Amino acid sequence: MADEIKAPELESRNFIHAFIEEDVAPGGQFEGMTVHTRFPPEPNGYLHIGHCKALTIDFGTAEKYGGLCNLRMDDTNPTKEDEEFVEAIQEDIHWLGFDWGDRFFFGSDYFEEDYRQAEGLIKKGLAYVCELSPEEFKEYRGGVGVPARSPYRDRPIEESLDLFRRMRSGEFPDGAMTLRAKIDLNSGNFNMRDPVLYRINHLPHHRHGNTWCIYPMYDFAHPIQDALEGITHSLCSLEFEAHRPLYNWVVENCDLPAKPRQIEFARLGIDHTVMSKRKLRRLVEEGRVSGWDDPRMPTLCGLRRRGYTPKSIRNFCERIGVAKSANVVEYGFLEHCLREDLNAAAERVMAVLRPVKLTITNYPGEKTETVTVENNPVDPAAGTREVPFSRSLWVEAEDFLETPVPKYKRLYPGGPECRLKGAYLIRCTGCVKDEAGNVTEILCEYDPESRGGDPADGRKVKGATIHWVDAATAVDAEVRLYDNLFSDENPDAADKDFIECLNPNSLEVLAGCKVESSLAEAKAPANFQFLRQGYFCLDSKDSAPGHLVFNQSVSLKDSFKK
């Protein structure tokens, strides 16, 4: 799959690359070894653009150094995982152009080994069974300058081993006991104050059913999994920086075949967006969006349905760089990357979103012809196509004003000549209205000697170029226009209710739009530029022959300042 996507490789050298090159150089801890990374998503939701940065770093770094990247589902929590999400994650990664080969794993594949390593720590006097309740655990946690406490810390090894085995056999209820590492109750890093390694949970697991009733904590299981898979560099987001000493402690004190290195990078933040899967799930479950793949969602399946391309997203992830400190990227830059890709690749077509009839009164009523229009002016190799033309056309309602405003260069009675894209020059002579005073028809005359849009006498055309659709052959379509899902720039802020930040105008549905006949048989995920309108794609769920539905991907106007 990876060779099908022509996206830029991670050519720039960032701090992660510097660490890796140091590690594989002569004398480095991984001298002569293949760089091996992993992407470990939790299958409790769909991947979003934030995950995309992480997986691009994981898979892209492996690609850069000719290495390997594993895909591992972090399914150590039995209450959240779902097979639907497992399949969706794989589909999204393949869509982006990455592949894990035969290295697809589940964290739960290692449950038996995790357990064995935990028993090993107990036997070494480095772990003990603690019977503090959750409330007592918080009470005894201590504070800055105040050490934590546990009356069970000096429990005899044999007693802890017996209790741990009985925990596994299901003798105790949820919350009755935990297994804790014996590290340093006085540590300034609270993650090292005898952290919990195992907890009791009698809920069934999505792959193992009721086989297990104790489950390892991520901080314990993850380094073990990395070491067993031969991972050299465990690349993760910045919130795990304070957990790195625990990661290293587990690697050093368990009997493992390798010693991976953890390196942290800043997570991706984008304005007008939330990245929490919990919050995204709430939007779905409360019906505030149509699903995980709603085109307004920052999920990869939503972006794909919106018309985003793998190349545009990988470009975005590459160009925002890899930072050590948190930052927020403008959503406009993501749009810029898509616009840049589609400008080069998307076929130009004509579509009228808010149609009004235009009649060329001096054009022969029985005559029909075709005019030639280029498919993509920035790609001559894309060629041209023939578009039907006749006396009756559809044009945008906004391209006519009965009483023009200053500097208005489109159609109005007695106004300047305008070009019909690829066809003729026309001049407005009047309009027809209904009883309510609404314009129902624009009346124009054309210059028969201006086919192709240029007058035979070379006179200057002062009016605008207008797109149109032939009324006799037009195809009806539904068009969905999108704005930011959140009107607030920072809906994820701690002091805000993100639901109250939702944009009530994030979706506008237009029915009865008119598109040129060439689109009648178009199939998703085809992308198009609607002339003068923006970039659109066929909706992958709702569009069908006879009922075309187009989603607006991005506008033509680029507000992002490079």
C-alpha positions in Angstrom: 0.0 0.0 0.0 2.7 2.5 1.0 4.1 2.8 -2.5 0.7 3.8 -3.9 0.7 7.1 -2.0 3.1 9.7 -3.4 3.5 11.8 -0.3 6.7 13.4 0.9 9.0 11.3 3.2 10.2 12.7 6.4 13.3 14.4 4.9 13.8 17.1 7.5 15.9 16.2 10.4 14.2 16.7 13.8 15.3 15.9 17.4 13.9 12.4 17.1 16.1 11.7 14.1 19.1 13.2 15.9 18.5 10.7 18.8 18.1 7.8 16.4 21.2 8.6 14.4 23.2 8.8 17.6 21.8 5.4 18.8 22.6 3.5 15.5 26.0 5.1 15.0 29.2 3.3 16.1 29.2 3.0 19.8 25.5 3.8 20.1 23.1 1.6 22.1 21.5 0.2 18.9 24.6 0.1 16.7 24.1 -2.1 13.6 20.4 -2.7 14.5 17.4 -2.0 12.3 15.3 0.9 13.6 12.0 -0.5 14.8 9.1 1.6 16.0 5.4 0.9 16.8 2.1 2.6 16.7 -0.1 1.5 19.6 -3.6 3.0 19.3 -6.3 2.1 21.8 -9.3 0.6 19.9 -12.0 2.6 21.7 -12.8 5.1 18.9 -11.8 6.2 15.5 -8.4 7.7 14.6 -8.4 11.5 14.4 -6.0 14.0 12.9 -4.0 14.1 16.2 -3.4 10.4 16.0 -2.4 10.9 12.4 0.6 13.0 13.4 1.7 10.2 15.8 1.3 7.5 13.3 3.0 9.5 10.6 6.0 10.0 13.0 6.0 6.3 13.9 5.6 4.8 10.4 7.4 7.7 8.6 10.5 7.5 10.9 10.8 3.8 10.2 10.5 4.5 6.5 13.2 7.2 6.7 15.7 4.8 8.2 14.8 1.7 6.3 13.3 0.2 9.4 10.1 -1.5 10.6 6.9 -0.3 12.3 4.5 -2.5 14.2 0.8 -1.9 14.6 -0.3 -2.9 18.1 -3.8 -2.5 19.5 -3.6 -1.3 23.1 -6.5 -3.4 24.3 -5.5 -3.9 28.0 -8.7 -2.1 29.2 -11.6 -4.5 28.9 -14.3 -1.9 29.2 -13.6 0.2 26.1 -12.4 -1.9 23.2 -14.5 -2.8 20.1 -13.7 -4.8 17.0 -15.4 -2.1 14.9 -12.6 0.3 15.9 -9.9 -2.3 15.3 -10.9 -2.6 11.7 -11.4 1.1 11.2 -7.9 1.9 12.5 -6.4 -0.6 10.1 -8.4 0.9 7.2 -7.3 4.5 8.1 -3.6 3.6 8.3 -3.7 1.8 4.9 -5.6 4.7 3.4 -2.7 7.0 4.4 -0.3 4.7 2.6 1.4 3.0 5.5 1.6 -0.8 6.1 2.8 -2.9 9.0 3.4 -6.1 7.0 2.9 -9.2 9.2 3.6 -7.2 12.4 0.0 -6.7 13.7 -0.4 -7.4 17.4 -2.7 -6.9 20.3 -1.5 -5.8 23.7 -3.7 -8.6 25.1 -1.5 -11.1 23.2 1.0 -10.6 26.0 -1.3 -11.0 29.0 0.4 -14.3 30.1 3.9 -12.8 29.7 2.8 -9.6 31.5 1.6 -11.8 34.4 4.8 -13.8 34.4 6.9 -10.6 34.6 4.8 -9.3 37.4 5.4 -12.5 39.4 9.1 -12.1 38.7 9.0 -8.6 40.3 7.3 -10.0 43.4 9.9 -12.7 43.7 12.6 -10.0 43.5 11.0 -8.0 46.2 10.1 -5.2 43.7 6.3 -5.5 43.8 3.7 -6.2 46.5 -0.1 -6.7 46.8 -1.7 -3.6 48.3 -5.2 -3.6 49.9 -5.7 0.1 50.1 -9.1 1.1 48.8 -9.2 3.7 46.0 -10.2 6.3 48.6 -7.4 5.3 50.9 -4.9 5.2 48.0 -5.6 8.9 47.3 -5.4 9.7 51.0 -2.0 8.0 51.4 -0.6 9.4 48.1 1.1 12.2 49.9 2.0 15.6 48.4 4.9 17.7 47.5 7.5 17.1 50.2 5.2 14.6 51.8 5.9 10.9 51.0 3.3 8.4 50.1 2.4 5.5 52.5 1.2 2.0 52.3 0.9 -0.3 55.3 1.3 -3.3 52.9 4.6 -2.2 51.4 6.7 -4.6 53.6 4.3 -7.6 53.1 6.3 -10.8 52.8 7.1 -12.0 49.3 5.3 -15.3 49.6 2.2 -13.6 50.9 2.1 -11.1 48.0 2.7 -14.0 45.6 -0.1 -16.0 47.0 -2.5 -13.0 47.0 -1.6 -12.1 43.4 -2.3 -15.7 42.2 -5.6 -15.6 44.1 -6.4 -12.2 42.4 -5.9 -13.9 39.1 -8.2 -16.8 40.1 -11.0 -14.4 40.8 -11.3 -14.7 44.5 -11.5 -10.9 45.2 -14.0 -8.2 44.0 -13.1 -5.2 41.9 -11.0 -2.6 43.8 -10.2 -5.0 46.7 -6.5 -5.2 45.8 -3.8 -4.0 43.4 -0.3 -5.0 42.6 2.1 -2.1 43.1 5.7 -1.7 42.1 8.1 -1.1 45.1 10.1 1.9 44.0 10.2 5.1 46.0 7.3 6.5 48.1 9.3 9.8 48.5 9.9 10.4 44.8 9.2 13.9 43.5 7.8 12.2 40.4 4.4 10.9 41.6 4.5 8.2 38.9 7.3 6.6 40.8 5.5 6.5 44.1 4.9 2.7 44.0 2.6 2.9 41.0 -0.1 0.3 40.4 0.9 -2.5 38.0 -2.3 -4.6 38.1 -5.9 -4.0 39.0 -8.9 -6.3 39.4 -11.7 -6.0 36.8 -14.2 -8.7 36.3 -15.7 -7.3 33.0 -15.2 -9.6 30.0 -12.5 -8.7 27.5 -13.4 -8.3 23.8 -10.9 -11.0 22.7 -10.4 -13.1 25.8 -13.9 -13.2 27.3 -13.7 -14.0 31.0 -10.3 -15.7 30.9 -8.8 -12.8 32.9 -10.1 -10.7 35.8 -6.9 -8.8 36.4 -5.4 -6.5 33.9 -2.0 -4.8 33.6 -1.7 -1.0 33.7 -0.5 0.6 30.5 2.7 1.9 32.1 3.6 -1.7 33.0 2.4 -3.5 29.9 3.7 -1.1 27.3 7.5 -1.4 27.9 7.2 -5.2 28.2 5.4 -5.3 24.8 7.9 -3.0 23.2 10.8 -5.1 24.5 9.2 -8.4 23.4 8.6 -7.0 19.9 12.2 -5.8 19.6 11.2 -2.1 19.4 14.3 0.2 19.4 12.5 3.5 19.7 9.2 3.9 21.5 8.0 7.3 20.1 5.1 8.8 22.1 3.4 12.0 23.0 4.7 14.5 25.5 2.3 13.5 28.4 4.3 10.3 28.8 7.6 12.2 29.5 7.0 12.1 33.3 6.2 8.3 32.8 9.6 7.6 31.2 11.4 6.8 34.5 8.8 4.2 35.1 9.1 2.9 31.6 12.8 2.5 32.1 12.4 1.0 35.6 10.1 -1.8 34.1 12.6 -2.4 31.3 15.6 -2.6 33.7 13.9 -4.8 36.4 12.0 -7.3 34.2 13.6 -10.2 32.4 13.3 -8.9 28.9 15.2 -9.5 25.6 15.6 -5.8 24.7 15.8 -2.3 26.1 13.8 0.1 24.0 14.3 3.9 24.3 11.3 6.1 24.8 11.3 9.5 23.1 8.5 12.0 23.5 7.1 14.7 21.1 4.4 17.3 21.4 0.8 16.3 20.6 -0.9 18.1 17.7 -3.4 20.8 18.6 -5.6 22.4 16.0 -7.9 25.4 16.6 -11.7 25.1 16.4 -11.3 21.4 17.1 -11.5 18.9 20.0 -9.1 15.9 20.0 -10.5 14.0 23.0 -12.0 10.7 21.9 -14.3 10.9 24.9 -15.6 14.2 23.6 -15.9 13.0 20.0 -17.8 10.0 21.2 -20.2 12.2 23.1 -20.9 14.2 19.9 -21.7 10.9 18.1 -23.8 9.4 20.9 -25.8 12.6 21.5 -26.6 12.9 17.8 -24.9 16.3 17.4 -23.1 14.9 14.3 -24.2 12.1 12.0 -21.5 9.7 13.1 -17.8 9.2 13.5 -17.4 9.8 9.8 -19.4 13.1 9.7 -17.4 15.3 7.4 -17.2 18.0 10.1 -15.4 15.6 12.5 -11.6 15.6 12.8 -11.6 11.8 12.5 -9.7 10.4 9.5 -12.8 8.7 8.3 -14.6 12.1 8.5 -11.8 13.9 6.7 -11.8 11.2 4.0 -15.6 11.6 3.5 -15.1 15.3 3.4 -12.7 14.9 0.4 -9.3 15.1 2.1 -6.6 13.1 0.4 -3.8 11.0 1.9 -1.2 13.3 0.3 -2.7 16.4 1.8 -2.8 15.0 5.3 0.7 13.6 5.1 1.9 16.9 3.7 0.3 18.6 6.7 1.9 16.3 9.2 5.3 16.7 7.6 5.2 20.5 7.3 4.0 21.3 10.9 7.2 19.5 12.1 8.0 17.6 15.2 8.2 19.8 18.3 9.2 19.2 21.9 6.7 21.8 23.3 3.0 21.9 22.7 1.6 24.2 20.0 -1.7 24.8 18.3 -1.8 24.8 14.4 -4.4 26.8 12.5 -7.1 24.7 10.9 -6.6 26.9 7.9 -3.2 25.3 7.3 -4.8 21.9 7.0 -7.2 23.4 4.5 -4.3 25.0 2.7 -2.6 21.6 2.3 -5.7 20.1 0.8 -6.3 23.0 -1.5 -2.8 22.8 -2.7 -3.2 19.1 -3.6 -6.6 19.4 -5.2 -5.6 22.4 -7.2 -3.1 20.2 -9.0 -5.3 17.1 -9.3 -9.0 17.9 -9.3 -11.0 18.1 -12.5 -12.8 21.4 -13.1 -16.6 21.2 -13.6 -19.5 23.6 -13.6 -22.1 23.4 -10.9 -24.8 26.0 -10.0 -25.6 25.8 -6.3 -28.4 28.4 -6.1 -29.8 28.3 -9.6 -31.9 30.8 -11.5 -32.9 30.3 -15.2 -31.1 32.4 -17.8 -32.6 32.6 -21.3 -30.6 33.8 -24.3 -33.5 35.4 -26.2 -31.7 35.7 -29.6 -30.2 32.2 -29.5 -32.2 29.8 -31.9 -34.6 27.8 -29.8 -34.1 24.5 -31.6 -30.3 24.8 -31.6 -27.9 22.8 -29.4 -24.2 22.6 -29.5 -21.2 21.7 -27.4 -18.4 24.0 -26.3 -14.9 23.0 -25.2 -13.8 23.4 -21.6 -10.4 22.5 -20.1 -10.4 19.8 -17.4 -7.6 21.4 -15.4 -5.8 24.6 -16.5 -2.8 23.8 -14.3 -2.4 20.3 -15.9 -2.6 20.4 -19.7 -2.3 16.6 -19.8 -5.8 16.4 -18.2 -7.2 17.5 -21.6 -10.6 19.0 -22.4 -14.2 17.9 -22.5 -17.3 18.9 -24.5 -20.1 20.6 -22.6 -23.7 20.9 -23.9 -25.0 24.4 -24.6 -28.4 25.7 -25.6 -30.8 28.7 -25.3 -31.7 27.9 -21.7 -29.1 27.8 -18.9 -28.8 27.7 -15.2 -26.6 30.4 -13.5 -26.0 31.4 -9.9 -28.7 33.7 -8.4 -25.9 35.9 -7.0 -24.6 36.5 -10.6 -27.6 38.9 -11.2 -28.7 42.0 -9.5 -31.6 44.1 -10.9 -30.1 47.2 -9.2 -26.3 46.7 -9.1 -24.1 47.8 -6.2 -20.9 49.8 -7.0 -18.2 47.8 -8.9 -20.6 45.0 -9.6 -19.4 43.4 -12.9 -21.9 40.6 -13.4 -25.3 40.6 -14.9 -27.8 43.4 -14.6 -30.1 45.2 -17.1 -27.9 47.4 -19.4 -24.8 46.1 -17.7 -21.4 45.2 -19.2 -20.9 42.2 -21.5 -20.0 39.0 -19.5 -18.4 35.8 -20.6 -20.2 32.5 -20.3 -17.3 30.2 -19.5 -16.0 28.6 -22.7 -19.1 29.7 -24.7 -20.2 33.2 -25.7 -20.4 36.8 -24.6 -23.8 37.9 -23.3 -25.4 41.1 -22.2 -28.4 41.3 -19.8 -31.5 42.9 -21.1 -33.9 42.3 -18.3 -35.6 39.8 -16.0 -38.9 38.0 -15.2 -40.4 38.0 -11.7 -43.1 36.1 -10.0 -46.0 37.6 -8.1 -43.9 38.0 -5.0 -41.3 40.0 -6.8 -38.7 37.2 -6.9 -36.5 36.9 -10.0 -37.4 33.7 -11.8 -35.6 34.3 -15.1 -32.8 36.4 -16.4 -33.0 37.6 -20.0 -29.9 38.1 -22.1 -28.7 38.4 -25.7 -25.5 36.8 -27.0 -22.9 37.7 -29.6 -22.9 34.8 -32.2 -19.4 35.9 -33.3 -17.8 35.4 -29.8 -17.8 31.6 -29.6 -15.1 30.6 -27.1 -15.6 33.8 -25.2 -13.6 36.2 -27.3 -15.3 38.9 -29.5 -14.4 38.8 -33.2 -13.5 42.5 -33.2 -11.2 42.2 -30.3 -13.2 44.6 -28.0 -12.5 44.7 -24.3 -14.9 42.7 -22.1 -15.5 44.5 -18.9 -17.8 42.1 -17.2 -17.0 38.9 -15.2 -16.7 35.3 -16.5 -19.8 33.4 -15.3 -20.1 29.6 -15.0 -23.4 28.0 -16.1 -25.1 24.6 -16.7 -27.2 23.7 -19.7 -30.8 23.5 -18.5 -31.8 20.7 -21.0 -29.1 18.3 -19.8 -28.4 19.5 -16.2 -28.4 16.9 -13.4 -29.9 17.6 -10.0 -27.7 17.3 -7.0 -27.7 17.9 -3.2 -24.7 19.9 -2.0 -23.5 20.1 1.6 -21.6 23.2 2.7 -19.4 23.0 5.8 -18.0 25.4 8.3 -16.0 24.7 11.5 -17.8 22.4 13.8 -16.9 24.8 16.7 -17.3 28.5 16.5 -14.9 29.0 19.4 -11.2 28.9 18.6 -10.4 26.8 21.7 -13.4 24.6 22.5 -11.2 22.2 24.4 -10.1 24.7 27.0 -10.5 23.5 30.6 -12.8 26.4 31.5 -15.3 25.7 28.7 -18.1 23.4 27.9 -17.2 22.2 24.4 -20.9 21.5 23.7 -21.7 25.2 24.1 -19.0 26.0 21.6 -20.7 24.1 18.8 -21.3 26.2 15.6 -25.0 26.1 14.8 -24.2 27.0 11.2 -21.5 24.3 10.6 -23.7 22.5 8.0 -25.9 24.0 5.2 -27.7 21.6 2.9 -28.7 22.9 -0.6 -31.2 20.9 -2.6 -32.0 21.3 -6.3 -28.5 22.3 -7.3 -27.7 21.9 -11.0 -24.5 20.2 -12.2 -23.3 19.4 -15.7 -24.2 16.2 -17.3 -20.7 14.8 -17.1 -21.1 14.2 -13.4 -24.2 11.9 -13.8 -22.1 8.7 -13.5 -19.4 10.0 -11.1 -18.5 7.7 -8.2 -17.0 8.5 -4.8 -14.4 9.4 -3.8 -14.0 11.6 -6.9 -12.8 15.1 -6.2 -13.8 18.1 -8.3 -13.4 21.9 -8.4 -16.7 23.5 -8.9 -15.7 26.6 -10.9 -15.8 29.7 -8.7 -17.3 27.7 -5.8 -14.6 25.5 -4.2 -13.5 21.9 -4.1 -16.2 19.2 -3.6 -16.3 15.4 -3.5 -19.1 12.8 -3.9 -20.4 11.7 -0.6 -19.2 8.1 0.0 -22.4 7.1 1.9 -25.4 9.0 0.6 -24.5 9.7 -3.0 -25.9 7.3 -5.7 -26.8 7.4 -9.4 -29.9 9.5 -9.7 -29.2 11.1 -6.3 -25.9 12.9 -6.4 -24.7 14.3 -3.1 -21.5 16.4 -3.0 -19.6 17.5 0.1 -17.7 20.7 0.1 -14.1 19.9 0.9 -12.6 23.3 1.0 -13.3 26.8 -0.4 -11.2 28.3 -3.2 -10.2 31.2 -1.1 -7.0 30.5 0.9 -6.9 32.7 4.0 -3.8 30.9 5.5 -0.7 33.2 5.6 2.4 31.2 4.7 
